[in-house]
């Protein structure tokens, strides 16, 4: 649903750009760049913007752009090319090397530098297709590969815009509707450790509530929560018995264990970017800002309330997930100019880009699945029409 709305907004934006007048000379001009790992060879995409109002940047053609490359973020940049095009292919990169790209854009008498963006010339490529992919739907693949939950926007049905289906070895069939005591539509939030129960968020009495859906009996059951909890950011453990969350009305990070019907504050951390559980339901992964202005992923043991650093990285960081064996990490980061899925070796810290991905997850055998984000300006290709499996 979010993607469909984004595509609609993008269409409106492109119409506006075609009729855009020349930028006001008084407007602030900015230049940005991002690495496109979906092209062969890898390319750098360029964008000029002007800020004509508080509404934000408006894309504008630039007169020229000088593209620089270095193996060091802060020095040693060499001019590669000067262009007026919005895309520059980089055919002479060394395999496995990391580079930084910076662009100096010119509009009239104004020249500005983009921020440096990271380019790692070691893209993770898929090993096989998992299943066909509808770009207007979101897919949630269980760690077993099947079953899969599909949630899709249906604009023809005003009473139930979001349709939820189960895909398994027998085919695709609707998930039973959740009707009482709320009319809100369930949003998928996770799989249990047997892959036979799916967790959903619903709205009840103007608060978030959690339910689990039994695939065999087609029935819903409440996921236990403290009565006073008002969930904000949260994650459900695969065992379905533990929830970690931040609360709208209480500061810090909270933990609830339904097995003992107890809750406790784990941390007074004021800002939490993201939460997840390790596949064995033993540890919590917590993404927060660090003291250097970057992002930090820490592992929390809810039993002992001890915290261990996993890794820190500049840029926006979200969606960190541990592999079943604990050796690999998947996460999103915009170090390359836009959010890209990265595969990181937990021990060495080495990382490789997967590409523009809007959904992903680990499988029980140590591989992972992902769906490429289709180019907004093109008809989806085979690359964008399937969910794929990757091997670290």
N, C-alpha and C positions, 0 to 999 in steps of 0.2 A: 504494500500500500504506500509506504514511504517512497519507494522507488518510482511508482506510477505518478505520484504527485510531483516528485522532482522532475520527471521527464516533461510533465505538463508545464511546469514553471519554466523549464529550460526552453521549451518551444516558444512561450511568450517572450522570453528574453531575446531569443534570436530574431523574432519579428521586430522587436524594438530596436535592435542593433542595426538592422537593415535600413531603418529610417532615421538613424541617428545623425544629427548635425555635427559639423566639425567641433572638436572640443574647445571650450572656452579657454583662451590663453591664461586666464587667472586660475584655472583648475590645477590641482596638484596631480602630477603625473607619476605613476609608479610602474615598475617592471617586475614581472615574476616569471619563474621558470619551473618546470617539473619534468621528471624523467618518465618516459613512457616505455615500460618494460615489455609491452605487448608487440612492439614492432621489431623487425629484423632487418638491419641492425637496430640496436637500441637507439631511440631518438630523444631529443630534448624539445619540449613544447614551450613556446614563448607567448606571453600575454602582456599587452600594455593596458593600463587602466587610468582613468581620470576620476577624481572625486569632486563631483559637481554639487553635491548636497549631502545632507546627513543620511540619505538613503544608502550610501556606501559606494563602492567603486563601480564604474561602468566601463566595459571593455571598449578599447579604441584601437584603431590601427596605429602602429608606430612607424616612424620613418626608416629607422634601421636599428639593428641590434648586433652588438659584438659579443660573440660567445667565447668564453674562456674556460680552460680546463686545467686542473692541478691535482696532484696526488696528496696535497696538503690543504686543509681547510682555510688556513690563514695566510698562505704565501705561495709563491711559485706559479701563479696563473699564467698560462700561455694562450695567446689569441689563436683560436681555431678557424673562425670564419666570421665574416660580416654579412648580414642578410636582412632582407625585409620580409622574409617568410616567417610563418608561425611554427614551423617544424624544421628541425635540423637533425639529420641522421649522423650517427657517430660510428663509422665503420672500422676504425683503426684502434679500438680499445684492446688491451691485453686481458685475456681470459682470467677470471678470478681476482682481478685487481679492483680496488676501490678508488674512486675519483671524486672530485668536487667540481661542480659546474656553476659558473657565475656569468650573468649577462648584464651588459651595459646597454640600456635602451635609450633611443633619442627620439624626441617629438619636438619639432621646431628647434628652438634654441635650448631646450631642456634635455639634459642627459642624467640618467639615474642608474644605479646598480641594483640588481636583484640580490636577495640573500643567497649565499651559496647553498646548493642542494647536493645531497649525496647520491652517487651513482655506483652501484656494485655490479660489476660485469660477471655475474655468476647466477643467472636466473634459474630457479627451480622449475623444471618442466614436468608435466603430468606423465604418469606411467600407463593409465588406462581411463576409459570413460566409466563413470558410475551410473548415470542415468540421464535421460533428456531433461532439459531445464527450460522452464517458461520464465522469461525475464520479468514478467509481471507478478510472479509469485515468489514467496520466500520458502525455503526448504530447510528442514531441521532433521538431519540424518542421525539416526541412533548410532552409538559406537559399534554396533554389530553390522552396520551397513544398511540393513533393513530391520525394522520398518522405518518409514520416513513420514514426518508430518509436513504437509503442504498448507500454507495459508496464502490465500489469493484474494485480491480485491475484485468484487463483483458489483459494478456500477449499475447493473440492471435490476438489482434487488435492494431497494432502499431500506427495507426492514432488517436486512442482514448483509451489510456491505462486505464483511470479511467472511469468506467461506474456508472451512478447515476440513482437510481430507487426510486419510491415512493411506499410505502407499506401502504395500507389502508384497510378498511373493504371489498372492492371489490377485493383485491388481490394485485399483484405486477406489476407495469408497468414502462417503462422508463420515465424519466423526459425529456422534450423537450430540445434539444441541444441549448446551447448558442453559437451563431456563429458570431455576429457582435457587435462591431468592433474589435474583438480579437479572436484568435484561442485557447487561453488558456482554460484549463478545469476548471470548477467552483468547488471550495472547500466549503463545507458546513460551515456556521458560526453562525447559530442560527435560532430560530423560532420567529414569531411575536406572539402577545398576543391573537390572535384568532386561532392560530394553522393552519391557511390556507395559510400562506405565509412563505416561507423559504428564508433565507439570504445566499448568496454565495459570495465568493471572486473570482475575476477574475483579469487578468493582462491586462492593457490597457496603451499603450505608455510607457512601461517599469515601470509602477507604479501600486500599488494595487488599485483596484476599487471594489466597493460593489454593488451588484444587488439583488433584491428580485424577487422571482418566485411565481406567483399566481397559486395555485394548480388547481383552477377551470378553469381558462382561458388558462393555460399553457403558460403564457407570462412573460417576464422579464421586470423589471423597475429599473432604476438606484436608488440607495440609495444616497440621496444628501450628498455631501462632499464639503468642501472648495476647490477651484481650486488649491491653493498652497499646500494643504496637501499631505504629502508623508507618508502614514501609515506604522508604524512599529508594535508595540504592540497595539491592539485595542479591543474594545468590542462594539457591537451594542445593544442598549436597545430593549426590546421586542416590544416597540411601533413603532420601525423602524424610529423614528424621531430624536434620539439622538445617538451620537457616541463619545466615549472617546478614546483617542489615544496618543501614543508617536509618534514623527515625526523624520524621518531620518535627516532632515536638521534644525530642531528647537528644542532647549532644553526644557525639562520639560514635563508636562502632559497637554494635550489640550482637550477641550470639544467643540462640535459643536451641535447646536440645529437647526434642519431644520425648525421648526415651526416659528422661528423668523429670520432664516438665519443669525445667529450670532455665532461667535466662541470666545473663551477666553482661556487663560492659567490658569489652575486651580492650578498648583503647579510647583515649580522648581525642584521637585524630580528628581535626576539624573538617578537612577536605578529603573526600574519597572519590577518585576518578572511576574506579572499577573494582568489581569483586568477582571471584570465581573460586571453585573448589578443585582440588586435585581429583583425578578419576577414582581414587580409593576412598574418598570422603573423609580423609584424615586431616588434610591441611587446607587452609584458606589462602588464596592469593589476593593481596591487597595492593592496588595501584594508587599512589598518592604523589603530590608534589614533594620534591626534596629541597634541601636548603640552598642548592645551587640554581634553583629555578627550572630544573629539569623534572623528569618523572622517575619514580622509583617503584619497583615491584618487590614486595616483601612476602614471605611465607609465614603464616601465623598458625601455631598449634593451639586450637581452642581449648584443649584440655589443660595445658600448662600456662597458657597466655604468653608464650614466648614467641619472639619475632626474629626472623632470619632474612637478611638481604638476599635477593635473587639477582637483580641487575638494575642499573640506572641508565637512562638514556635521555638525550635532549629531544625536543619536539613534543608533539602530542602523542601519547601512548595509551592504548586501550586494548581490551579484548585479550589479555594475556592468558594462554591456556597451556598447561603442562601436558606432555605426552604421557601415555600410560606407564612407560618405563622411567620417566623423569629425566631423560637425557635431552629432550628438545622442548623448545618453546615456540608457539605461534602467537603473534601479536600484530597489531596495526600501529604504524608510525608514519608521520608525514615528513621524515627527514629528506625524502626525495622530492618534496614539493607538494605532493598530495598523499592522502592515506594509502599506504601500500601494505600488503600482508608480508611479514618477514618470518623466516624460519631461523631460529637462533640455537646454536649449540650451547647448552647450559654450562658446560664445563669450560670451554675455551672462549666463549663469547663471540665466536665467528658467526656472521649472519649472511643470509642470502635472500634476495627478493623473490616473491612469488608473483606479484602483480596487483593490479587493481581488482580487489576481491570484496564482495559485500556479504559473504557468508562462508563459514568454514568450521571445521572441527576435527578432532582426533577419532580414529577408529581403533578398535581393540587390538588389532595386529600391529600397531605402531605406525601405520600410514595415516595420512590425513586427507580429507576431502575439502574441495573449495569450488565455488562458482565464480567465474570471471565476471567482472562488471562490464557490460556491453558499452562500446563507444557510443556516446550520446549523439553523435552526428552521423552514425552509420547504421545500416541494417545489421542485426546480429549475425556473426559468422558462426561456423561450426565451433570455434573456440568458445564463443559466448553462449552456445545453445545446449551445453551439457554441464552437469556437475562432474568434476574430475577427481581422480585419486592420485596422490603424490607420495613418493617415498623419500624420507629424509636422507 
